[in-house]
């Protein structure tokens, strides 16, 4: 593990390469998996207060389900997650003309009708962040559906942390991200050292 201030980072976040390829996976991470997207408790209010503006970007079926069940639930571990449709898709999923998933929250943000982009867990993917006492642990989530993203990242030499600069800065702040870049540069230099 690598420590940057109060964050414990998996070395894979520095070592692995990644660049989303939505044209290949079609946003499968929004419809596959054991549960919906992880949510922070603070995000419940963030989303709830913006639901009226988000709803026009949701499918009719999803709007009905949210009216009946709400937009969030708890997974088997008791963690807060977005509610899912019967086919496994997050309730905020919609599809474009090419069959790619789109996030209704993100679509509302792009249309400038809300000022909240999407849940931080979605923005950070494939990094999973979890609080443990005084620390936040960040791990790289290895999933076969992201095989094309890993290949593209390798071809372009984009480390996971660099691909997720915007999301990591949103989560931890610019000062923290600058510290991460310094740690990553030192870590890379050490790997190339002839004494290793």
URLIN-V338548 format. One record per residue. N is the residue number from 1. RES is the residue in one small letter. SS is DSSP state (hx for helix, st for strand, lp for the rest). PHI is phi in whole degrees, -180 to 180 (none if undefined). Layout:
# URLIN-V338548
n = {N N}
res = {RES RES}
ss = {SS SS}
phi = {PHI PHI}
This chain:
# URLIN-V338548
n = {1 2 3 4 5 6 7 8 9 10 11 12 13 14 15 16 17 18 19 20 21 22 23 24 25 26 27 28 29 30 31 32 33 34 35 36 37 38 39 40 41 42 43 44 45 46 47 48 49 50 51 52 53 54 55 56 57 58 59 60 61 62 63 64 65 66 67 68 69 70 71 72 73 74 75 76 77 78 79 80 81 82 83 84 85 86 87 88 89 90 91 92 93 94 95 96 97 98 99 100 101 102 103 104 105 106 107 108 109 110 111 112 113 114 115 116 117 118 119 120 121 122 123 124 125 126 127 128 129 130 131 132 133 134 135 136 137 138 139 140 141 142 143 144 145 146 147 148 149 150 151 152 153 154 155 156 157 158 159 160 161 162 163 164 165 166 167 168 169 170 171 172 173 174 175 176 177 178 179 180 181 182 183 184 185 186 187 188 189 190 191 192 193 194 195 196}
res = {x x x x x x x x x x x x x x x x x x x x x x x x x x x x x x x x x x x x x x x x x x x x x x x x x x x x x x x x x x x x x x x x x x x x x x x x x x x x x x x x x x x x x x x x x x x x x x x x x x x x x x x x x x x x x x x x x x x x x x x x x x x x x x x x x x x x x x x x x x x x x x x x x x x x x x x x x x x x x x x x x x x x x x x x x x x x x x x x x x x x x x x x x x x x x x x x x x x x}
ss = {lp st st st lp lp st st st lp lp hx hx hx hx lp st lp lp lp lp hx hx hx hx lp lp hx hx hx lp lp lp lp lp lp lp st lp lp hx hx hx hx hx hx hx hx lp lp hx hx hx hx hx hx hx lp lp hx hx hx hx hx hx hx hx hx hx lp lp st st st lp lp lp lp lp st st st lp st lp lp lp lp lp st lp lp st st st lp lp lp lp lp st st st hx hx hx hx hx hx hx lp lp lp lp lp lp lp lp lp hx hx hx hx hx lp lp st st st st st st lp lp st st st st st st lp lp lp hx hx hx hx hx hx hx hx hx hx hx hx hx lp lp st hx hx hx hx lp hx hx hx hx hx hx hx hx lp hx hx hx hx hx hx hx hx hx hx hx hx hx hx hx hx hx hx hx lp lp lp lp}
phi = {none -116 -105 -125 56 -102 -119 -99 -109 -67 -60 -59 -67 -90 -87 -73 -109 -161 -155 -49 -127 -62 -69 -94 -88 60 79 -59 -66 -87 -126 -111 119 -84 -159 -73 -71 -59 -125 -79 -58 -65 -77 -60 -70 -57 -79 -57 -71 -112 -58 -61 -81 -80 -52 -61 -96 -94 -74 -61 -64 -67 -61 -64 -65 -65 -63 -83 -116 90 -97 -138 -151 -120 -81 -57 -88 89 -83 -72 -145 -69 -68 -120 -78 -60 -85 96 -74 -57 -63 -91 -78 -136 -121 -89 -66 -94 84 -85 -71 -134 -96 -60 -65 -66 -65 -65 -64 -63 -80 63 -99 -138 -113 -124 -72 178 -55 -62 -65 -72 -65 -82 -59 -93 -89 -111 -114 -144 -83 -132 62 -83 -111 -109 -97 -117 -125 -84 -94 -87 -137 -60 -66 -98 -56 -67 -66 -67 -65 -63 -61 -66 -61 -97 56 -110 -65 -52 -63 -74 -61 -101 -54 -62 -67 -66 -69 -61 -74 -115 100 -66 -62 -64 -64 -62 -64 -62 -61 -66 -63 -64 -65 -66 -64 -67 -64 -65 -63 -88 -62 -65 -81 -79}
